[in-house]
Amino acid sequence: MNFKNAEILAPVGNFDMLYAAVRSGANAVYFGAKDFSARRNAQNFTLDELAEAINYCHIRGVKAYLTLNILIKDAEMHSAFSLALKAYNLGIDGIIIQDLGLARILHEKIPELPLHASTQMSVHSPSALELLKELGFTQVVVAREMSKQELVPFCQRAKELGITVEVFVHGALCMCVSGQCLMSAFLGSRSGNRGLCAGPCRLPFKVQGGTGYDLSLKDLSLTQYLGELYEMGVRSFKIEGRMKRPEYVAAAVASCKEALTSGKVNETLEKTLKNVFSRSGFTDGYYTNNLGREMFGIRTKEDVTSADKAFPILHTLYRNELQSVPIGVKAKIKKDEPIVLTISDNCGHTVTAQGTIPSLAQSKPLTYESVLNSICKFGGTPYIDKGGSVDLDDGLFVSASELNALRREACEKLSLARCEITHEPSFAEYRLESQKPQQNKKQKLFIRVDEAEQIPKNLNFVDGIIFPIEKDFNKSVDDGIDLIVDIPRGIPSEEGLKQRLTTFKGKGFKYALCGNLSAVKIAKGLDFSIIADAGLNIANSESLKTAEGFGISAAVISPEETIGNINKLNCNIDKGIIAYGNIPLMLFKNCPLKNGISCSKCNKKGYITDRLGEKFRIRCRSGFSELLNSRPIWLADKKSDLAPLDFLILYFCDETKEEVENIILAYKNGYPCNTNYTRGLYYRGTI
């Protein structure tokens, strides 16, 4: 199979990893700057190092992508924009983005800059692609949880829209769908959405009958499916691991390259890769749709010992420069004319080096073969001779040292030419709009319930009811109360979602709470008014403006933001927060409860317990499941702090009808809480 335009995309956290990736055969690399990267604990690159890394890649025909894939605060937006602008002017080939606001302003102000949608955007169904297209995205990193059956129609739609599909094919798997995890932030203020995840899922978490590490998955490996993925339309094969060692990168790249070029998995290389780093082996469970206990694993002592033995072997994969850039060479050595050496690559670059006038030979004149041999020695460079020619007069002499010097000079010129930035520099500027005066309007109170039986009779203080789409709503509600259908963040079937939304529309629901871009597109197409849920990770004024452009009328601000920052957000649409409840901290495609009990025997309500004995409820929703915080947020006694908000959501899960009534009353009157509660991150924030 001819894998034209296929890209092996390797992780880079420092220069040693960069050399390992490129010399092992990567077609592209991704790395972060010192700021705004989802791997802030990696070494990453300064601006000068960024320029050096980009040039190193471009000389060798390798693309370089910058990760700018965290949520941005208003106070940081100017710096984030400035970094992206500088990277563009340095010749970056694309920027990987999570933040909706940053994506929009980059597309508006630097439209030539290629944008890649990060896996942190949780894209896992086709309808999201249309909104990404509006924002200028040319490539999308899909959620790691997608199966083969889900990828086929997704790739087809992406092709129709001219968007490249990028799939993770090797590396660590988070238990939670990327971009939907609040666990690290809530437990220790280290936000995964801000690039500082502490990895709490690797610690002991137990479900009844489970492994004891029921949030820790094995590492992903789809090496054997690369040809299949290519056939369905995937063009970028991504390796995870910016926090790992160069040997790991080299082994992963070499394994993928072998699988693409030969169509077969090199078992020896695959075994070596497993020894370098794994958690009790690899898994392909999401892709093959074989979920369950076999996907779970931890890093054992045996895994560490195997790695120590494998590292020395792997140095051979990247010890030497990889000669991967084909060039043509011509030498012109004529009597009474300066020597001219010309080198051309396959990208349209041609350079020349000029030497002295050759002398007449005293004993051994130059031959065609001797000149060709001298000018085609490219060992130690990224260049490989694909054809040379010599225009030589008889009876002439040129020293080997001069020919070698001309060859080196021509190579240096070619490298400089390959580093040249072909686009015009951008001088775009960004400035955050000044704060608009707050409008004085009545704050609305919405209640979100799991069951219709939780809805109290007395709804005097309630402006809207949020109800899950997977449940049946058979409740009579007074006029004047908004009915809002809650769409899960995980969408297993777009057609099924459309059918359910049509049903709810017939029951009088006019609003849809959407935590996923596909949900926004689908619900809007059915004439629902859209409220952006916390899953869209709206955390700044520009993201609110982006939401407004999508036709969204209100937004739940990210629970990772502080009340102080939320109140300062500048927007034309309503903004609110989840002010009460055990809010979802993780979204699962592979339910951890399956480690101890089958779905057929599960009542869709279970718990997982951490090493301190804290219990977290797990709730199933439409083929996905969620881990809820062990403690409810309580802000009823913070009425003055919440006053600038347009709406509050009270998020009820297991509460009885009576408890729902009492909590509504408490928020109306500003009562303190007498039970175990948390303020969430609304006052302490994240680092």
C-alpha positions as CSV (number, residue, x, y, z in Angstrom):
1,M,0.0,0.0,0.0
2,N,1.2,3.5,-0.8
3,F,0.8,5.5,2.3
4,K,0.9,8.9,0.6
5,N,0.6,11.8,3.0
6,A,0.7,9.6,6.0
7,E,2.2,11.2,9.0
8,I,3.9,9.6,12.0
9,L,3.6,12.3,14.7
10,A,6.0,12.0,17.6
11,P,6.0,13.7,21.0
12,V,8.9,15.9,21.9
13,G,9.7,17.4,25.4
14,N,13.3,18.4,24.8
15,F,16.1,18.3,22.2
16,D,17.1,14.7,22.9
17,M,13.6,13.6,22.2
18,L,13.5,15.7,19.1
19,Y,16.7,14.0,17.7
20,A,15.3,10.6,18.7
21,A,12.0,11.2,17.0
22,V,13.4,12.6,13.7
23,R,16.2,10.2,13.4
24,S,13.9,7.3,13.9
25,G,11.7,8.4,11.0
26,A,8.9,10.6,12.3
27,N,7.3,12.8,9.7
28,A,6.1,15.4,12.2
29,V,6.6,16.3,15.8
30,Y,4.7,18.2,18.4
31,F,6.1,20.1,21.3
32,G,5.3,22.8,23.8
33,A,6.7,26.2,24.7
34,K,7.4,27.1,28.3
35,D,3.8,28.3,28.7
36,F,0.3,27.2,27.7
37,S,1.2,23.5,27.1
38,A,-0.8,20.6,28.3
39,R,2.5,19.1,29.6
40,R,3.8,22.0,31.6
41,N,6.0,19.6,33.6
42,A,7.9,18.6,30.4
43,Q,11.2,20.5,29.8
44,N,9.6,22.3,26.8
45,F,11.2,25.1,24.7
46,T,12.1,28.7,25.0
47,L,11.4,31.0,22.1
48,D,15.0,30.7,20.8
49,E,14.9,27.0,21.2
50,L,11.5,26.9,19.4
51,A,13.2,28.6,16.4
52,E,16.0,26.1,16.5
53,A,13.7,23.1,16.8
54,I,11.5,24.3,13.9
55,N,14.6,24.8,11.7
56,Y,16.0,21.4,12.7
57,C,12.7,19.8,11.5
58,H,12.3,21.7,8.3
59,I,15.8,21.0,7.1
60,R,14.9,17.3,7.4
61,G,11.5,17.6,5.8
62,V,9.7,17.1,9.1
63,K,6.7,19.2,10.2
64,A,6.6,20.9,13.6
65,Y,3.5,21.6,15.6
66,L,3.2,23.7,18.7
67,T,0.9,22.6,21.5
68,L,-1.0,25.5,22.9
69,N,-3.7,23.2,24.2
70,I,-4.8,24.4,27.6
71,L,-7.7,26.6,28.8
72,I,-6.7,30.3,28.8
73,K,-7.6,32.9,31.4
74,D,-8.6,36.4,30.3
75,A,-5.4,37.8,31.8
76,E,-3.3,35.3,29.7
77,M,-5.0,35.6,26.4
78,H,-2.7,38.4,25.1
79,S,0.4,36.3,26.0
80,A,-1.1,33.2,24.4
81,F,-1.9,35.0,21.2
82,S,1.5,36.6,21.2
83,L,3.2,33.1,21.5
84,A,1.1,31.8,18.6
85,L,1.9,34.8,16.5
86,K,5.7,34.4,17.2
87,A,5.5,30.7,16.4
88,Y,3.8,31.5,13.1
89,N,6.4,34.0,12.2
90,L,9.1,31.4,13.0
91,G,7.5,29.0,10.5
92,I,5.5,26.6,12.7
93,D,3.4,24.2,10.6
94,G,0.4,24.2,12.9
95,I,-0.8,24.9,16.4
96,I,-2.8,22.4,18.6
97,I,-5.6,24.2,20.4
98,Q,-8.1,23.4,23.1
99,D,-9.5,26.8,24.0
100,L,-12.5,27.9,21.8
101,G,-11.8,31.6,22.4
102,L,-8.1,31.4,21.4
103,A,-9.0,29.3,18.3
104,R,-11.4,32.0,17.1
105,I,-9.1,35.0,17.5
106,L,-6.2,33.2,15.9
107,H,-8.4,32.3,12.9
108,E,-9.7,35.8,12.6
109,K,-6.3,37.6,13.0
110,I,-3.9,35.0,11.5
111,P,-6.1,33.1,9.0
112,E,-3.1,31.4,7.3
113,L,-2.1,29.7,10.6
114,P,-3.2,26.0,10.5
115,L,-5.1,25.1,13.6
116,H,-5.4,21.6,15.0
117,A,-8.3,20.7,17.4
118,S,-6.7,19.0,20.5
119,T,-8.0,15.8,21.8
120,Q,-8.9,18.0,24.9
121,M,-11.8,19.2,22.8
122,S,-13.4,15.7,23.3
123,V,-14.4,15.4,19.6
124,H,-15.9,11.9,19.1
125,S,-18.8,12.3,16.6
126,P,-19.1,13.9,13.1
127,S,-21.4,16.9,13.8
128,A,-18.6,18.7,15.8
129,L,-16.6,18.9,12.6
130,E,-18.8,21.5,11.1
131,L,-18.3,23.9,14.0
132,L,-14.6,23.2,14.0
133,K,-14.6,24.1,10.3
134,E,-16.2,27.5,11.1
135,L,-13.3,28.2,13.6
136,G,-10.7,27.4,10.9
137,F,-9.5,24.0,12.1
138,T,-7.8,22.0,9.4
139,Q,-6.9,18.9,11.5
140,V,-8.7,17.2,14.4
141,V,-7.2,14.9,17.1
142,V,-10.1,12.6,17.8
143,A,-11.0,11.2,21.3
144,R,-9.0,8.1,22.1
145,E,-12.2,6.3,23.0
146,M,-13.5,6.0,19.4
147,S,-14.0,2.6,18.0
148,K,-13.4,1.5,14.4
149,Q,-17.1,1.5,13.7
150,E,-17.3,5.2,14.9
151,L,-14.2,6.3,13.0
152,V,-15.4,5.2,9.6
153,P,-18.3,7.7,9.2
154,F,-16.3,10.3,11.1
155,C,-13.4,10.1,8.6
156,Q,-15.9,10.3,5.7
157,R,-17.4,13.5,7.0
158,A,-14.0,15.0,7.8
159,K,-13.0,14.3,4.2
160,E,-16.1,16.0,2.9
161,L,-15.2,19.1,4.9
162,G,-11.5,19.0,4.1
163,I,-10.3,18.3,7.6
164,T,-7.4,15.9,8.4
165,V,-8.1,13.2,10.9
166,E,-5.4,12.5,13.6
167,V,-5.6,9.4,15.8
168,F,-3.6,8.4,18.9
169,V,-2.0,5.1,18.0
170,H,0.4,4.6,20.9
171,G,0.9,5.8,24.5
172,A,-0.8,6.3,27.8
173,L,-4.6,6.3,28.1
174,C,-6.3,8.5,30.6
175,M,-9.3,6.8,32.2
176,C,-11.4,9.9,31.5
177,V,-12.2,11.3,28.1
178,S,-9.6,14.0,27.5
179,G,-10.9,17.5,28.3
180,Q,-13.6,16.2,30.6
181,C,-11.5,15.5,33.8
182,L,-11.8,17.6,36.9
183,M,-10.4,15.0,39.3
184,S,-6.9,16.3,39.6
185,A,-8.1,19.9,39.9
186,F,-10.7,19.1,42.6
187,L,-8.5,16.8,44.6
188,G,-5.3,18.9,44.5
189,S,-5.8,22.1,42.5
190,R,-3.6,20.7,39.7
191,S,-5.7,21.0,36.5
192,G,-5.4,18.6,33.6
193,N,-7.1,21.3,31.5
194,R,-4.2,23.6,32.5
195,G,-1.4,21.1,31.8
196,L,-0.6,20.1,35.4
197,C,-2.6,16.8,35.9
198,A,-1.2,15.0,39.0
199,G,-2.5,11.6,37.6
200,P,-4.7,10.6,40.6
201,C,-6.3,7.9,38.5
202,R,-3.0,5.9,38.8
203,L,-3.5,5.7,42.6
204,P,-5.5,2.9,44.2
205,F,-9.3,3.3,43.5
206,K,-11.4,0.3,44.2
207,V,-14.8,-1.0,43.0
208,Q,-16.4,-4.0,44.6
209,G,-14.7,-7.1,43.0
210,G,-12.3,-5.0,41.0
211,T,-8.5,-4.9,40.5
212,G,-7.8,-2.3,43.2
213,Y,-6.6,0.1,40.5
214,D,-9.9,0.6,38.8
215,L,-9.1,3.9,37.2
216,S,-5.7,2.9,35.7
217,L,-5.7,1.7,32.1
218,K,-3.0,-0.1,30.2
219,D,-1.2,1.9,27.5
220,L,-2.7,2.1,24.0
221,S,-1.2,0.4,21.0
222,L,-2.8,0.3,17.6
223,T,0.3,-0.4,15.6
224,Q,-1.2,-3.5,13.9
225,Y,-4.1,-1.4,12.6
226,L,-2.3,1.5,10.9
227,G,-3.0,0.2,7.4
228,E,-6.7,-0.2,8.3
229,L,-6.8,3.3,9.8
230,Y,-5.2,4.7,6.7
231,E,-7.8,3.1,4.5
232,M,-10.7,4.6,6.4
233,G,-9.1,8.1,6.0
234,V,-6.8,8.7,9.0
235,R,-3.7,10.6,7.9
236,S,-1.9,11.4,11.1
237,F,-0.8,8.7,13.5
238,K,0.0,10.2,16.8
239,I,2.2,8.9,19.6
240,E,1.7,10.1,23.2
241,G,4.6,10.7,25.5
242,R,6.2,14.2,25.9
243,M,7.1,13.3,29.5
244,K,8.9,10.0,28.5
245,R,12.5,9.2,27.5
246,P,14.1,9.5,24.0
247,E,14.4,5.8,23.9
248,Y,10.6,5.4,24.2
249,V,10.0,7.9,21.4
250,A,12.5,6.2,19.1
251,A,11.0,2.7,19.7
252,A,7.4,4.0,19.2
253,V,8.3,5.8,16.0
254,A,10.3,2.9,14.6
255,S,7.5,0.5,15.3
256,C,4.9,2.7,13.6
257,K,7.2,3.3,10.6
258,E,7.8,-0.4,10.2
259,A,4.1,-1.1,10.3
260,L,3.4,1.5,7.7
261,T,6.2,0.6,5.3
262,S,5.9,-3.1,5.5
263,G,2.3,-3.6,6.4
264,K,3.3,-5.9,9.3
265,V,4.1,-5.4,12.9
266,N,7.8,-6.1,13.8
267,E,7.3,-8.4,16.7
268,T,10.8,-7.9,18.0
269,L,10.4,-4.1,17.9
270,E,7.0,-4.4,19.4
271,K,8.3,-6.5,22.3
272,T,11.1,-4.0,22.8
273,L,8.6,-1.1,22.8
274,K,6.6,-3.0,25.5
275,N,9.7,-3.4,27.6
276,V,10.5,0.3,27.3
277,F,7.3,1.4,28.8
278,S,4.0,-0.3,29.4
279,R,1.5,-0.9,32.2
280,S,1.2,-4.7,32.2
281,G,1.1,-4.6,28.5
282,F,-0.9,-2.8,25.8
283,T,-4.6,-2.5,24.9
284,D,-6.6,-1.9,21.8
285,G,-9.9,-2.2,23.7
286,Y,-11.5,1.1,22.6
287,Y,-10.7,0.6,18.9
288,T,-11.9,-3.0,18.8
289,N,-14.8,-2.2,21.2
290,N,-13.7,-4.8,23.7
291,L,-14.1,-2.9,26.9
292,G,-13.8,-4.2,30.4
293,R,-11.3,-5.6,32.9
294,E,-8.7,-6.5,30.3
295,M,-8.0,-2.9,29.5
296,F,-6.8,-2.1,33.1
297,G,-3.2,-2.2,34.2
298,I,-0.5,-0.6,36.4
299,R,3.2,-0.1,36.2
300,T,4.8,-3.1,37.9
301,K,8.4,-3.8,39.1
302,E,8.8,-6.2,36.2
303,D,7.9,-3.4,33.8
304,V,10.6,-1.1,35.2
305,T,13.2,-3.9,35.1
306,S,12.4,-4.7,31.5
307,A,12.8,-1.0,30.6
308,D,16.3,-0.8,32.2
309,K,17.4,-3.7,29.9
310,A,15.8,-2.2,26.8
311,F,17.2,1.3,26.9
312,P,20.8,0.6,25.8
313,I,19.6,-1.4,22.7
314,L,17.5,1.5,21.5
315,H,20.3,4.0,21.1
316,T,21.1,2.4,17.8
317,L,17.8,3.7,16.4
318,Y,18.8,7.3,16.7
319,R,22.5,7.5,17.3
320,N,23.2,8.7,13.7
321,E,21.7,11.2,11.4
322,L,18.9,9.8,9.3
323,Q,19.5,10.5,5.6
324,S,16.0,11.1,4.5
325,V,16.1,14.1,2.2
326,P,16.7,13.1,-1.5
327,I,18.8,15.5,-3.5
328,G,20.4,15.8,-6.9
329,V,24.1,16.9,-7.3
330,K,25.8,18.4,-10.3
331,A,29.5,19.4,-10.6
332,K,30.8,21.7,-13.4
333,I,34.6,21.6,-13.7
334,K,35.7,23.4,-16.9
335,K,39.0,24.8,-18.0
336,D,39.5,28.5,-17.2
337,E,36.2,28.6,-15.2
338,P,35.5,28.5,-11.5
339,I,34.2,25.2,-10.2
340,V,30.5,25.1,-9.6
341,L,28.7,22.6,-7.4
342,T,24.9,22.6,-7.6
343,I,22.5,20.8,-5.2
344,S,18.7,20.5,-5.7
345,D,16.1,19.0,-3.4
346,N,12.6,17.8,-4.2
347,C,10.9,20.9,-2.8
348,G,12.2,23.3,-5.5
349,H,15.3,24.5,-3.7
350,T,18.5,24.8,-5.7
351,V,21.8,26.2,-4.4
352,T,25.3,26.5,-5.8
353,A,28.8,26.7,-4.3
354,Q,31.6,28.2,-6.4
355,G,35.2,27.3,-6.0
356,T,38.5,28.2,-7.7
357,I,39.6,27.8,-11.3
358,P,40.9,24.2,-11.7
359,S,44.6,23.8,-12.5
360,L,46.1,21.5,-15.1
361,A,46.9,18.1,-13.9
362,Q,50.6,17.2,-13.4
363,S,50.1,13.5,-13.1
364,K,46.6,12.2,-12.2
365,P,43.8,14.2,-13.8
366,L,40.3,14.1,-12.4
367,T,38.0,11.4,-13.7
368,Y,34.2,11.4,-13.8
369,E,34.1,8.7,-11.2
370,S,36.5,10.3,-8.8
371,V,34.6,13.7,-8.8
372,L,31.2,11.9,-8.5
373,N,32.5,10.0,-5.5
374,S,33.7,13.2,-3.8
375,I,30.6,15.2,-4.3
376,C,28.1,12.5,-3.3
377,K,29.5,11.8,0.2
378,F,26.6,13.0,2.4
379,G,27.1,10.8,5.5
380,G,26.4,12.7,8.7
381,T,23.9,14.9,7.0
382,P,20.1,14.5,6.4
383,Y,20.7,14.4,2.7
384,I,20.9,11.4,0.5
385,D,22.1,11.4,-3.1
386,K,19.5,10.3,-5.6
387,G,21.5,11.1,-8.7
388,G,24.7,13.0,-9.6
389,S,26.3,14.2,-12.8
390,V,29.6,15.8,-13.7
391,D,30.4,18.1,-16.5
392,L,34.2,17.7,-16.7
393,D,36.9,18.8,-19.1
394,D,39.9,16.5,-19.6
395,G,43.3,17.0,-17.9
396,L,42.2,19.1,-14.9
397,F,43.0,18.8,-11.2
398,V,41.1,19.9,-8.1
399,S,42.0,18.7,-4.6
400,A,39.7,16.4,-2.7
401,S,39.7,18.9,0.2
402,E,38.3,21.7,-2.1
403,L,35.5,19.4,-3.4
404,N,34.7,18.4,0.1
405,A,34.5,22.0,1.2
406,L,32.3,22.9,-1.7
407,R,30.0,20.1,-0.9
408,R,29.8,21.2,2.8
409,E,29.1,24.8,1.7
410,A,26.4,23.7,-0.7
411,C,24.8,21.6,2.1
412,E,24.8,24.5,4.5
413,K,23.2,26.7,1.8
414,L,20.5,24.1,1.1
415,S,19.8,23.8,4.8
416,L,19.3,27.6,5.1
417,A,17.1,27.5,2.0
418,R,14.9,24.8,3.5
419,C,14.5,26.9,6.7
420,E,13.3,29.9,4.8
421,I,9.8,31.0,5.8
422,T,7.7,31.3,2.7
423,H,4.8,33.3,4.0
424,E,4.8,37.0,4.8
425,P,5.2,37.8,8.5
426,S,2.1,38.7,10.4
427,F,1.9,41.9,12.5
428,A,-1.6,41.1,13.9
429,E,-2.5,42.5,17.3
430,Y,-4.9,41.4,20.0
431,R,-6.5,43.4,22.8
432,L,-9.2,42.1,25.1
433,E,-12.3,44.3,25.0
434,S,-12.9,46.4,28.0
435,Q,-15.4,45.3,30.6
436,K,-19.0,46.1,29.7
437,P,-21.2,47.4,32.5
438,Q,-23.2,44.7,34.2
439,Q,-26.9,44.7,33.5
440,N,-29.3,44.6,36.4
441,K,-31.6,41.6,35.8
442,K,-33.2,38.9,37.9
443,Q,-30.9,36.0,38.6
444,K,-32.5,32.7,37.5
445,L,-32.4,29.5,39.4
446,F,-32.4,26.2,37.6
447,I,-32.6,22.7,39.1
448,R,-31.1,19.7,37.5
449,V,-32.6,16.4,38.6
450,D,-31.9,12.7,37.8
451,E,-35.5,11.6,38.1
452,A,-38.9,13.3,37.6
453,E,-39.8,12.1,41.2
454,Q,-37.3,14.6,42.6
455,I,-39.1,17.6,41.2
456,P,-41.0,19.3,44.1
457,K,-44.5,20.5,43.9
458,N,-43.5,24.0,45.1
459,L,-41.5,25.6,42.3
460,N,-42.0,29.2,43.3
461,F,-38.3,30.0,43.3
462,V,-37.4,27.8,40.3
463,D,-37.1,29.3,36.8
464,G,-36.1,26.1,34.9
465,I,-35.9,22.4,35.2
466,I,-33.0,20.5,33.6
467,F,-33.8,16.9,32.9
468,P,-31.6,14.1,31.4
469,I,-32.4,13.1,27.9
470,E,-32.0,9.4,28.6
471,K,-34.8,9.4,31.1
472,D,-38.6,9.6,30.4
473,F,-40.2,12.9,31.4
474,N,-43.9,12.5,32.4
475,K,-44.4,15.5,34.6
476,S,-46.8,18.4,34.5
477,V,-45.0,21.7,35.1
478,D,-46.5,25.2,35.5
479,D,-46.2,27.7,32.7
480,G,-43.3,30.1,33.0
481,I,-40.8,27.4,34.0
482,D,-38.3,26.7,31.3
483,L,-37.8,23.0,30.4
484,I,-34.2,22.2,29.5
485,V,-33.1,18.8,28.2
486,D,-29.6,17.7,29.4
487,I,-27.6,16.1,26.7
488,P,-24.8,13.8,28.0
489,R,-21.2,14.8,27.1
490,G,-20.7,11.3,25.6
491,I,-22.7,10.8,22.3
492,P,-22.8,7.1,21.2
493,S,-25.3,7.8,18.4
494,E,-26.1,11.0,16.7
495,E,-29.2,9.6,15.1
496,G,-30.4,8.3,18.5
497,L,-29.8,11.8,20.0
498,K,-31.9,13.4,17.3
499,Q,-34.7,11.0,18.0
500,R,-34.6,11.7,21.7
501,L,-34.5,15.5,21.1
502,T,-37.5,15.3,18.9
503,T,-39.4,13.4,21.6
504,F,-38.5,16.1,24.2
505,K,-39.4,18.9,21.9
506,G,-42.9,17.3,21.7
507,K,-43.0,17.5,25.5
508,G,-42.5,21.2,25.5
509,F,-38.7,21.4,26.0
510,K,-37.3,24.5,24.3
511,Y,-33.8,24.5,25.7
512,A,-30.9,22.1,25.4
513,L,-27.9,21.9,27.8
514,C,-25.0,20.9,25.6
515,G,-21.5,19.8,26.9
516,N,-20.2,18.7,23.5
517,L,-19.8,20.5,20.2
518,S,-21.8,17.8,18.3
519,A,-24.6,18.3,20.7
520,V,-24.6,22.0,20.0
521,K,-24.8,21.5,16.3
522,I,-27.5,18.8,16.5
523,A,-29.8,20.6,19.0
524,K,-29.5,23.9,17.2
525,G,-30.5,22.1,14.0
526,L,-33.7,21.1,15.8
527,D,-34.5,24.7,16.9
528,F,-33.5,24.3,20.5
529,S,-32.1,27.3,22.3
530,I,-28.6,26.3,23.4
531,I,-27.1,26.5,26.9
532,A,-23.4,25.6,26.9
533,D,-22.7,23.1,29.7
534,A,-19.4,22.8,31.7
535,G,-18.1,20.1,29.3
536,L,-17.4,22.8,26.7
537,N,-14.8,24.2,29.1
538,I,-15.7,27.9,28.6
539,A,-13.3,29.8,30.9
540,N,-12.7,33.2,29.3
541,S,-14.5,36.1,27.6
542,E,-13.3,35.1,24.1
543,S,-14.8,31.6,24.5
544,L,-18.1,33.2,25.5
545,K,-17.9,35.3,22.4
546,T,-17.2,32.1,20.3
547,A,-20.2,30.5,22.0
548,E,-22.3,33.5,21.0
549,G,-21.2,33.1,17.4
550,F,-22.4,29.5,17.5
551,G,-25.9,30.7,18.5
552,I,-25.5,29.8,22.2
553,S,-27.7,31.9,24.4
554,A,-26.2,31.1,27.8
555,A,-23.1,29.3,29.2
556,V,-22.1,27.4,32.4
557,I,-18.6,28.6,33.1
558,S,-15.9,26.0,33.8
559,P,-16.0,24.8,37.5
560,E,-12.2,25.3,37.5
561,E,-12.5,29.1,37.4
562,T,-12.8,31.2,40.6
563,I,-15.9,33.3,41.3
564,G,-13.8,36.4,41.1
565,N,-12.7,35.6,37.6
566,I,-16.1,34.5,36.5
567,N,-17.7,37.7,37.6
568,K,-15.2,39.7,35.5
569,L,-16.0,37.8,32.3
570,N,-17.1,40.1,29.5
571,C,-20.0,38.7,27.4
572,N,-23.3,39.4,25.7
573,I,-24.8,36.0,26.7
574,D,-26.0,34.9,30.1
575,K,-23.3,33.2,32.3
576,G,-23.8,31.0,35.3
577,I,-22.3,28.2,37.4
578,I,-23.1,24.9,39.1
579,A,-23.7,26.3,42.6
580,Y,-24.7,23.1,44.3
581,G,-24.2,19.4,43.9
582,N,-21.9,16.4,43.4
583,I,-20.7,17.5,40.0
584,P,-19.2,15.1,37.5
585,L,-15.4,14.8,37.8
586,M,-14.7,12.2,35.1
587,L,-16.4,10.9,31.9
588,F,-15.8,7.2,31.1
589,K,-16.3,5.1,27.9
590,N,-15.0,2.1,29.8
591,C,-17.0,2.0,33.1
592,P,-14.8,0.9,36.1
593,L,-17.8,-0.9,37.6
594,K,-17.3,-3.5,34.9
595,N,-14.2,-4.7,36.8
596,G,-16.4,-6.2,39.4
597,I,-19.9,-6.7,37.9
598,S,-21.4,-7.1,34.5
599,C,-23.7,-4.4,33.0
600,S,-26.6,-6.8,33.1
601,K,-26.4,-7.2,36.9
602,C,-25.6,-3.5,37.6
603,N,-28.3,-1.1,38.7
604,K,-26.5,1.7,37.0
605,K,-25.5,3.1,40.4
606,G,-22.2,2.1,42.0
607,Y,-19.3,3.6,43.9
608,I,-15.5,3.7,43.7
609,T,-13.4,4.2,46.8
610,D,-10.1,5.9,47.1
611,R,-7.2,5.0,49.4
612,L,-8.5,7.3,52.1
613,G,-11.9,5.7,52.1
614,E,-13.7,8.5,50.2
615,K,-16.5,7.2,48.1
616,F,-17.4,8.5,44.6
617,R,-20.6,7.6,43.0
618,I,-20.5,6.3,39.4
619,R,-23.5,7.0,37.2
620,C,-24.3,5.5,33.8
621,R,-25.5,7.8,31.0
622,S,-26.2,6.6,27.4
623,G,-23.3,4.3,26.9
624,F,-20.9,6.4,28.9
625,S,-20.5,6.8,32.7
626,E,-19.5,9.6,35.0
627,L,-17.7,9.7,38.4
628,L,-19.4,12.3,40.7
629,N,-17.6,14.2,43.3
630,S,-17.8,12.7,46.8
631,R,-18.9,16.0,48.3
632,P,-21.5,18.5,47.1
633,I,-20.6,22.0,46.4
634,W,-22.4,24.5,48.7
635,L,-22.6,28.2,48.0
636,A,-25.9,29.2,49.4
637,D,-24.3,31.4,52.0
638,K,-22.3,33.3,49.3
639,K,-25.2,35.2,47.8
640,S,-23.3,38.5,47.5
641,D,-20.5,36.8,45.6
642,L,-22.9,35.1,43.2
643,A,-25.1,38.2,42.6
644,P,-23.4,39.2,39.3
645,L,-24.2,35.8,37.7
646,D,-27.2,35.5,35.4
647,F,-28.2,32.0,36.6
648,L,-27.3,29.3,39.1
649,I,-27.7,25.5,38.7
650,L,-28.5,23.3,41.6
651,Y,-27.3,19.9,40.5
652,F,-29.3,17.1,42.2
653,C,-28.4,13.4,41.9
654,D,-29.6,11.2,44.8
655,E,-31.5,13.8,46.8
656,T,-35.1,13.1,47.7
657,K,-37.9,15.5,46.8
658,E,-37.9,16.8,50.3
659,E,-34.2,17.4,50.2
660,V,-34.5,19.2,46.9
661,E,-37.1,21.5,48.4
662,N,-35.0,22.3,51.4
663,I,-31.9,23.0,49.4
664,I,-33.8,25.3,47.0
665,L,-35.1,27.2,50.1
666,A,-31.6,27.4,51.5
667,Y,-30.3,29.0,48.3
668,K,-33.2,31.4,48.3
669,N,-32.5,32.5,51.9
670,G,-28.7,32.2,52.0
671,Y,-28.4,29.4,54.6
672,P,-25.1,27.9,55.6
673,C,-24.6,24.2,55.1
674,N,-24.6,21.8,58.1
675,T,-23.3,18.8,56.3
676,N,-20.0,17.8,54.7
677,Y,-19.5,20.0,51.7
678,T,-16.9,21.7,49.4
679,R,-16.6,25.1,47.9
680,G,-15.1,23.4,44.8
681,L,-12.5,25.5,43.1
682,Y,-14.6,28.7,43.1
683,Y,-12.4,30.2,45.8
684,R,-9.1,28.3,45.7
685,G,-8.8,28.0,41.9
686,T,-6.1,25.9,40.2
687,I,-2.3,26.3,39.7
